[in-house]
Amino acid sequence: MTDEKTKLTRIQVLGLFALSLAIFLIGNDLTAFSVAIPAIEKDFNSNITTTQWIINGYTLAFGVLLISGGRLADMFGRRKIFFLGMAAFAFFSLLGGIATNIPMLLAARGLMGIGSALMWPAILGLIYGMLPEDRSGFAGGLVMGMCAAANAIGPVLGGILTDLLSWRWIFFINLPVAALAFWVCWKVIPDDTPENVTERIDYGGVITLTTSLFCLLLALDLVVDIGFKSPVIIVLALATLLFMGAFILVERHVGRDALIPVDVATNHGFFAAGIATLLLSVVFFAALVYVPQYLSKVHNHSAMYSGMGLLPMMVSFGLVSFIAGGLYETLGAKTIVSAGTIAMCIGMFMLSHLHKETTFLQMVPGLVVLGAGIGLFYSAITTAAITVVAPERASLAGAILYMFQIGGGAIGLGMNTTIVAMAPDISTGIDRAFTVNAYLAMVGLVVCLLFVSGKPADRAPLSEK
């Protein structure tokens, strides 16, 4: 690679800095409230069944509307949709910070999720569009590295703010960061509104797909507490299938204006990346949930200490994500995602030998190997998926890929919870769950080796085809 290819302009650096701040906001708010729940329960005299929706409501709104946000960004301009999402995110952060009761707080968090759903795919499209194609690996490393940093810092920052000031400052801290990101992006990112847009918003597709995804994610969230045989879960599962069938019929009817256009829906390389992401997200989310659970329930560590137990994995994730960007441009997608999948498999096997006497220091090597695998896999699979579709579809592709990630995480949470619940004790249950996850990583490896190429299919703009 020549020096010319590695050098970024001042405008590009400033733009990447501002968009990285936006990524940090989204990732931080996914995890920062996990340690603030007890304080919020105390302030509002609430219970965990209600307050858990501070996290679940944000994640649900974010996941359900991602694809619609991606389509809007590609249709009306990523810059415009990014600013709309950022404004919504900041405004409802303020509303959450001054909330006087639980309904107001939950509403603010759900509406923040909508802002994130508009921002995330627009950010991906802007970052990949801002850089030349030979720097696409760097873009993937930057995105996933910032995600890892935000997810790791979230519980620590949330705990510090809650202990020293108030949980409300987890909301308020968003405002200056959002303002800085907004201002810099306004100055350095040019307007990218497409000219002569002839596509129309597929309202029928938006409504049917959003409803189907809402029912699916809500069912996956509730099944942990009420079980697979609950009438509520059965009704939600049927509604998921019904509205998904309606979505398919609507998409066939609207043709070129479809929410998921035919060139994306029939792109086998893209959906292979999606399936691999779904499988490996089961592994990632299992570690996110059950490593702190193990430290808390088996070793009786505090919530703060248990959350910090993830730091070896998240630091490794972040560092390797940045390194993986350069490796991608040298070795290509298949090599990097396969290596990442192997490392995730090995890391899970290393962590699966848990028992009551296992110390945190004994867990660190497994966490580091797992984090390295996650860093290799996610940065490369994101780039492979986005670069295999036409440039105009970048935001939509990024949104769909993240939906696979959220779906895999939700499915994995339900599966792992069932395995743990059926075990005689929690350490045995986590041992069994992590072993199953390691075998799932092997299945993901087969998908990566056979179907993920990362070699762009015809990447010419759709207007030139």
C-alpha positions as CSV (number, residue, x, y, z in Angstrom):
1,M,0.0,0.0,0.0
2,T,1.4,3.4,-0.9
3,D,1.7,6.4,1.4
4,E,-0.9,8.2,-0.7
5,K,-3.5,5.5,0.1
6,T,-2.9,5.7,3.8
7,K,-3.0,9.5,4.2
8,L,-6.3,11.1,5.2
9,T,-7.2,14.8,4.6
10,R,-7.9,17.1,7.4
11,I,-11.6,17.2,6.4
12,Q,-11.8,13.4,6.5
13,V,-10.1,13.3,9.9
14,L,-12.5,15.8,11.4
15,G,-15.5,14.0,9.8
16,L,-14.4,10.7,11.2
17,F,-13.8,12.2,14.6
18,A,-17.3,13.6,14.7
19,L,-18.9,10.4,13.5
20,S,-16.9,8.4,16.0
21,L,-18.4,10.6,18.8
22,A,-21.9,9.7,17.4
23,I,-21.0,6.0,17.5
24,F,-19.8,6.5,21.0
25,L,-23.2,8.0,22.0
26,I,-25.1,5.1,20.6
27,G,-22.9,2.4,22.0
28,N,-22.5,4.0,25.4
29,D,-26.3,4.4,25.9
30,L,-26.7,0.7,25.2
31,T,-24.7,-0.3,28.3
32,A,-24.4,2.7,30.6
33,F,-27.7,2.3,32.3
34,S,-27.1,-1.3,33.3
35,V,-25.5,-0.2,36.6
36,A,-27.9,2.7,37.2
37,I,-31.1,0.6,37.5
38,P,-31.0,0.2,41.3
39,A,-30.7,4.0,41.8
40,I,-33.6,4.6,39.4
41,E,-35.7,2.0,41.2
42,K,-35.0,3.8,44.5
43,D,-35.8,7.3,43.2
44,F,-39.1,6.3,41.6
45,N,-40.0,3.5,44.1
46,S,-40.2,1.1,41.1
47,N,-39.2,-2.5,40.5
48,I,-36.9,-4.3,38.2
49,T,-39.7,-5.6,36.0
50,T,-40.5,-2.0,35.1
51,T,-37.1,-0.4,35.1
52,Q,-35.5,-3.0,32.9
53,W,-37.4,-1.4,30.1
54,I,-35.1,1.6,30.4
55,I,-32.6,-0.7,28.6
56,N,-35.1,-3.0,26.7
57,G,-37.2,-0.1,25.4
58,Y,-34.2,1.7,23.9
59,T,-32.8,-1.5,22.3
60,L,-36.3,-2.5,21.0
61,A,-37.0,0.8,19.3
62,F,-33.4,0.9,17.9
63,G,-33.6,-2.6,16.5
64,V,-37.1,-2.4,15.1
65,L,-36.5,0.8,13.1
66,L,-33.0,0.2,11.9
67,I,-33.9,-1.0,8.4
68,S,-36.4,1.9,7.9
69,G,-33.7,4.3,9.0
70,G,-31.2,2.8,6.5
71,R,-33.6,3.0,3.7
72,L,-34.5,6.7,4.5
73,A,-30.7,7.5,4.7
74,D,-30.1,6.1,1.2
75,M,-33.2,7.8,-0.3
76,F,-32.9,11.3,1.2
77,G,-29.3,11.6,2.1
78,R,-27.3,10.3,5.0
79,R,-26.2,13.7,6.2
80,K,-29.8,14.9,6.5
81,I,-31.1,11.7,8.3
82,F,-28.0,11.8,10.6
83,F,-28.8,15.3,11.7
84,L,-32.5,14.4,12.2
85,G,-31.5,11.4,14.3
86,M,-28.9,13.3,16.3
87,A,-31.4,16.1,17.1
88,A,-34.0,13.5,18.3
89,F,-31.4,11.7,20.4
90,A,-30.2,14.9,22.1
91,F,-33.7,16.3,22.7
92,F,-35.0,13.0,24.3
93,S,-31.8,12.7,26.3
94,L,-32.7,16.1,27.9
95,L,-36.3,14.8,28.4
96,G,-35.0,11.7,30.1
97,G,-32.7,13.7,32.3
98,I,-35.5,15.8,33.7
99,A,-38.0,13.0,33.8
100,T,-40.4,13.2,36.8
101,N,-41.8,9.7,36.7
102,I,-41.2,6.3,35.2
103,P,-43.6,6.6,32.2
104,M,-41.8,9.8,31.2
105,L,-38.4,8.2,31.6
106,L,-39.4,5.1,29.6
107,A,-40.9,7.2,26.8
108,A,-37.8,9.2,26.5
109,R,-35.6,6.1,26.3
110,G,-37.8,4.6,23.6
111,L,-37.7,7.8,21.6
112,M,-33.9,8.0,22.0
113,G,-33.8,4.6,20.4
114,I,-35.6,6.0,17.3
115,G,-33.0,8.7,17.1
116,S,-30.3,6.0,17.2
117,A,-32.0,4.0,14.5
118,L,-31.9,7.0,12.2
119,M,-28.3,7.8,13.1
120,W,-26.6,4.4,13.0
121,P,-27.1,3.4,9.3
122,A,-26.5,7.0,8.2
123,I,-23.2,7.0,10.1
124,L,-22.1,3.8,8.4
125,G,-23.0,5.2,5.0
126,L,-21.2,8.4,5.7
127,I,-18.0,6.7,7.0
128,Y,-17.7,4.3,4.1
129,G,-18.7,7.0,1.6
130,M,-16.1,9.5,3.0
131,L,-13.2,7.2,2.5
132,P,-11.8,5.7,-0.8
133,E,-12.7,2.1,-1.4
134,D,-9.1,0.9,-0.6
135,R,-9.6,2.2,2.9
136,S,-12.9,0.3,3.5
137,G,-11.1,-2.1,5.9
138,F,-10.0,0.9,8.0
139,A,-13.6,2.1,8.1
140,G,-14.8,-1.2,9.5
141,G,-12.1,-1.2,12.1
142,L,-12.9,2.3,13.2
143,V,-16.6,1.6,13.5
144,M,-16.3,-1.6,15.5
145,G,-13.4,-0.2,17.6
146,M,-15.5,2.7,18.7
147,C,-18.4,0.4,19.4
148,A,-16.2,-1.7,21.6
149,A,-14.8,1.3,23.4
150,A,-18.3,2.7,24.0
151,N,-19.7,-0.6,25.2
152,A,-16.8,-1.1,27.6
153,I,-16.8,2.5,29.0
154,G,-20.6,2.6,29.3
155,P,-21.0,0.6,32.6
156,V,-17.9,2.3,34.1
157,L,-19.0,5.9,33.1
158,G,-22.6,5.1,34.1
159,G,-21.5,3.9,37.6
160,I,-19.2,6.9,38.2
161,L,-21.9,9.4,37.2
162,T,-24.5,7.6,39.3
163,D,-22.3,7.4,42.4
164,L,-20.8,10.9,42.2
165,L,-23.7,13.0,40.7
166,S,-26.9,11.2,39.7
167,W,-28.1,8.7,37.1
168,R,-29.7,11.7,35.3
169,W,-26.2,12.8,34.3
170,I,-26.0,9.7,32.0
171,F,-28.6,11.5,30.0
172,F,-27.1,15.0,30.4
173,I,-23.6,14.0,29.3
174,N,-25.0,13.2,25.9
175,L,-25.9,16.8,25.2
176,P,-22.4,18.4,24.9
177,V,-21.1,15.4,23.0
178,A,-24.0,15.4,20.6
179,A,-23.6,19.2,20.1
180,L,-19.9,18.8,19.2
181,A,-20.6,16.0,16.8
182,F,-23.5,17.8,15.2
183,W,-21.4,21.1,14.7
184,V,-18.3,19.4,13.3
185,C,-20.4,17.2,10.9
186,W,-22.3,20.3,9.8
187,K,-19.0,22.1,9.0
188,V,-17.1,19.3,7.2
189,I,-19.5,16.7,5.7
190,P,-21.0,17.9,2.4
191,D,-24.6,17.6,1.5
192,D,-25.2,14.2,-0.1
193,T,-28.9,14.5,-0.9
194,P,-29.5,12.3,-4.0
195,E,-30.7,14.3,-7.1
196,N,-33.9,13.4,-8.9
197,V,-35.0,10.8,-6.4
198,T,-37.8,8.8,-8.1
199,E,-38.2,6.2,-5.4
200,R,-41.1,6.5,-2.9
201,I,-41.3,5.5,0.7
202,D,-42.7,2.0,1.0
203,Y,-45.1,2.8,3.9
204,G,-46.7,-0.7,3.7
205,G,-43.3,-2.3,3.9
206,V,-42.3,-0.1,6.8
207,I,-45.5,-0.8,8.8
208,T,-45.5,-4.6,8.2
209,L,-41.8,-5.2,8.7
210,T,-41.6,-2.9,11.8
211,T,-44.6,-4.7,13.3
212,S,-43.1,-8.1,12.6
213,L,-39.7,-7.2,14.0
214,F,-41.4,-5.6,17.1
215,C,-43.3,-8.8,17.8
216,L,-40.2,-11.0,17.3
217,L,-37.9,-8.9,19.5
218,L,-40.5,-8.4,22.2
219,A,-41.2,-12.2,22.2
220,L,-37.4,-12.9,22.5
221,D,-37.2,-10.4,25.3
222,L,-40.2,-11.7,27.3
223,V,-39.5,-15.4,26.8
224,V,-36.7,-15.3,29.3
225,D,-39.2,-14.4,32.0
226,I,-42.4,-16.1,31.0
227,G,-41.3,-19.2,29.0
228,F,-41.9,-20.5,25.5
229,K,-45.3,-22.0,26.3
230,S,-46.8,-18.7,27.5
231,P,-49.9,-17.6,25.4
232,V,-48.3,-14.2,25.1
233,I,-45.3,-15.7,23.4
234,I,-47.4,-17.9,21.1
235,V,-49.5,-14.9,20.0
236,L,-46.4,-12.8,19.4
237,A,-44.8,-15.6,17.4
238,L,-47.9,-15.9,15.2
239,A,-48.1,-12.1,14.8
240,T,-44.4,-12.2,13.7
241,L,-45.1,-14.8,11.0
242,L,-48.3,-13.1,9.9
243,F,-46.8,-9.6,9.5
244,M,-43.7,-11.1,7.9
245,G,-45.9,-12.8,5.3
246,A,-47.7,-9.5,4.7
247,F,-44.3,-7.8,4.3
248,I,-43.3,-10.2,1.6
249,L,-46.6,-9.7,-0.3
250,V,-46.2,-5.9,0.0
251,E,-42.6,-6.0,-1.3
252,R,-43.7,-8.1,-4.3
253,H,-46.4,-5.5,-5.1
254,V,-44.3,-2.3,-4.8
255,G,-41.4,-3.6,-6.9
256,R,-38.5,-1.1,-7.2
257,D,-39.8,1.0,-4.3
258,A,-39.5,-1.9,-1.9
259,L,-38.1,-1.3,1.6
260,I,-35.5,-4.0,0.9
261,P,-34.8,-3.6,-2.8
262,V,-34.5,-6.7,-5.0
263,D,-30.8,-6.1,-5.6
264,V,-30.2,-6.4,-1.8
265,A,-32.7,-9.1,-1.2
266,T,-31.1,-11.4,-3.8
267,N,-27.5,-10.6,-2.9
268,H,-26.3,-14.0,-1.6
269,G,-22.9,-12.7,-0.4
270,F,-24.6,-10.1,1.7
271,F,-27.0,-12.5,3.3
272,A,-24.2,-15.0,4.0
273,A,-22.5,-12.3,6.0
274,G,-25.8,-11.7,7.8
275,I,-26.2,-15.4,8.7
276,A,-22.6,-15.5,10.0
277,T,-23.3,-12.4,12.0
278,L,-26.4,-13.9,13.5
279,L,-24.6,-17.0,14.6
280,L,-21.6,-15.3,16.1
281,S,-23.7,-12.7,17.9
282,V,-25.1,-15.5,20.0
283,V,-21.6,-16.0,21.2
284,F,-20.8,-12.3,21.8
285,F,-24.0,-11.5,23.7
286,A,-23.7,-14.7,25.8
287,A,-20.4,-13.4,27.1
288,L,-21.8,-9.9,27.7
289,V,-24.6,-11.2,29.8
290,Y,-23.1,-14.2,31.6
291,V,-19.6,-13.2,32.5
292,P,-20.9,-10.4,34.8
293,Q,-23.6,-12.9,36.0
294,Y,-21.0,-15.4,37.0
295,L,-18.9,-12.8,38.9
296,S,-21.9,-11.4,40.6
297,K,-23.8,-14.5,41.6
298,V,-21.0,-17.0,42.1
299,H,-18.4,-14.7,43.6
300,N,-20.7,-12.1,45.1
301,H,-18.9,-9.2,43.5
302,S,-20.6,-5.8,43.2
303,A,-22.4,-4.7,40.0
304,M,-19.6,-2.3,39.2
305,Y,-16.9,-4.9,39.6
306,S,-18.9,-7.5,37.7
307,G,-19.3,-5.0,34.8
308,M,-15.6,-4.2,34.8
309,G,-15.0,-8.0,34.5
310,L,-15.8,-7.5,30.8
311,L,-12.9,-5.0,30.3
312,P,-10.3,-7.6,29.2
313,M,-12.7,-8.8,26.4
314,M,-13.8,-5.3,25.4
315,V,-10.3,-3.8,25.4
316,S,-9.0,-6.7,23.3
317,F,-12.1,-6.2,21.0
318,G,-11.4,-2.5,20.5
319,L,-7.6,-2.8,19.9
320,V,-7.9,-5.7,17.5
321,S,-10.8,-4.0,15.6
322,F,-8.4,-1.1,14.7
323,I,-5.6,-3.5,13.7
324,A,-8.1,-5.6,11.7
325,G,-8.7,-2.6,9.4
326,G,-5.2,-2.8,8.0
327,L,-5.2,-6.6,7.8
328,Y,-8.5,-6.5,5.8
329,E,-6.9,-4.5,3.1
330,T,-4.0,-7.0,2.9
331,L,-5.6,-10.4,3.6
332,G,-9.2,-9.9,2.6
333,A,-12.5,-10.7,4.2
334,K,-12.6,-14.5,4.2
335,T,-9.2,-14.8,6.0
336,I,-10.1,-12.2,8.7
337,V,-13.6,-13.3,9.5
338,S,-12.5,-17.0,9.6
339,A,-9.6,-16.2,11.9
340,G,-12.0,-14.2,14.1
341,T,-14.5,-17.0,14.2
342,I,-11.8,-19.5,15.2
343,A,-10.6,-17.2,18.0
344,M,-14.2,-16.8,19.3
345,C,-14.7,-20.5,19.3
346,I,-11.4,-21.1,21.2
347,G,-12.2,-18.2,23.7
348,M,-15.6,-19.8,24.4
349,F,-14.1,-23.2,25.0
350,M,-11.6,-21.6,27.4
351,L,-14.4,-19.9,29.3
352,S,-16.6,-22.9,29.3
353,H,-14.6,-24.7,32.0
354,L,-16.1,-22.6,34.8
355,H,-16.7,-23.9,38.3
356,K,-17.3,-22.3,41.7
357,E,-13.5,-22.0,42.4
358,T,-12.6,-20.4,39.1
359,T,-11.0,-17.0,39.7
360,F,-11.3,-13.9,37.6
361,L,-7.6,-14.0,36.7
362,Q,-8.1,-17.6,35.4
363,M,-10.9,-16.2,33.1
364,V,-8.8,-13.3,31.6
365,P,-6.9,-15.4,28.9
366,G,-10.3,-16.7,27.6
367,L,-11.8,-13.2,27.6
368,V,-8.8,-11.7,25.8
369,V,-8.9,-14.4,23.1
370,L,-12.7,-14.1,22.7
371,G,-12.4,-10.3,22.5
372,A,-9.7,-10.6,19.8
373,G,-11.9,-12.9,17.8
374,I,-14.9,-10.5,18.1
375,G,-12.6,-7.6,16.9
376,L,-11.5,-9.5,13.9
377,F,-14.9,-10.9,13.0
378,Y,-17.1,-7.8,13.4
379,S,-14.9,-5.2,11.7
380,A,-14.3,-7.5,8.7
381,I,-17.9,-8.8,8.3
382,T,-19.2,-5.2,8.5
383,T,-16.9,-4.2,5.6
384,A,-17.6,-7.3,3.6
385,A,-21.3,-6.8,3.9
386,I,-21.4,-3.1,3.0
387,T,-18.9,-3.3,0.1
388,V,-20.7,-6.3,-1.6
389,V,-23.7,-4.1,-2.4
390,A,-24.0,-1.0,-4.6
391,P,-22.7,2.2,-2.9
392,E,-26.3,3.7,-2.8
393,R,-27.3,0.8,-0.5
394,A,-24.6,1.2,2.1
395,S,-26.8,2.6,4.9
396,L,-29.5,0.0,4.2
397,A,-27.0,-2.8,4.2
398,G,-25.4,-1.6,7.5
399,A,-28.9,-1.5,9.1
400,I,-29.9,-5.0,8.0
401,L,-26.5,-6.4,9.2
402,Y,-27.1,-4.8,12.6
403,M,-30.5,-6.3,12.7
404,F,-28.9,-9.7,12.3
405,Q,-26.6,-8.8,15.2
406,I,-29.5,-7.8,17.4
407,G,-31.6,-10.8,16.4
408,G,-28.7,-13.2,17.1
409,G,-28.2,-11.5,20.5
410,A,-31.8,-11.8,21.4
411,I,-32.0,-15.5,20.3
412,G,-28.8,-16.3,22.1
413,L,-30.1,-14.7,25.3
414,G,-33.2,-16.8,25.2
415,M,-31.3,-20.0,24.4
416,N,-28.5,-19.4,27.0
417,T,-31.0,-18.5,29.7
418,T,-32.9,-21.8,29.1
419,I,-29.7,-23.8,29.3
420,V,-28.6,-22.1,32.5
421,A,-32.0,-22.4,34.1
422,M,-32.1,-26.2,33.5
423,A,-28.7,-26.7,35.2
424,P,-28.3,-27.7,38.9
425,D,-26.4,-24.5,39.6
426,I,-25.4,-21.3,37.7
427,S,-21.7,-22.2,37.2
428,T,-22.6,-25.5,35.7
429,G,-25.3,-23.8,33.5
430,I,-22.8,-21.2,32.2
431,D,-20.3,-24.0,31.5
432,R,-22.9,-25.8,29.4
433,A,-24.2,-22.7,27.7
434,F,-20.7,-21.5,26.7
435,T,-19.9,-25.0,25.3
436,V,-23.0,-24.8,23.1
437,N,-21.9,-21.4,22.0
438,A,-18.5,-22.6,21.0
439,Y,-20.1,-25.2,18.7
440,L,-22.3,-22.5,17.2
441,A,-19.1,-20.6,16.4
442,M,-17.9,-23.7,14.5
443,V,-21.1,-23.5,12.4
444,G,-20.4,-19.9,11.8
445,L,-16.9,-20.8,10.7
446,V,-18.3,-23.1,8.0
447,V,-20.6,-20.3,6.7
448,C,-17.6,-17.9,6.6
449,L,-15.3,-20.4,4.8
450,L,-17.9,-21.4,2.2
451,F,-19.9,-18.3,1.5
452,V,-18.3,-15.0,2.8
453,S,-15.9,-13.7,0.1
454,G,-15.9,-10.0,0.7
455,K,-15.2,-9.5,-3.0
456,P,-17.5,-6.8,-4.2
457,A,-20.1,-7.8,-6.7
458,D,-20.8,-5.2,-9.3
459,R,-20.3,-2.1,-7.3
460,A,-21.2,0.4,-10.0
461,P,-23.8,2.9,-8.8
462,L,-27.3,1.7,-9.6
463,S,-27.8,4.7,-11.8
464,E,-25.1,3.4,-14.1
465,K,-26.5,-0.1,-14.4
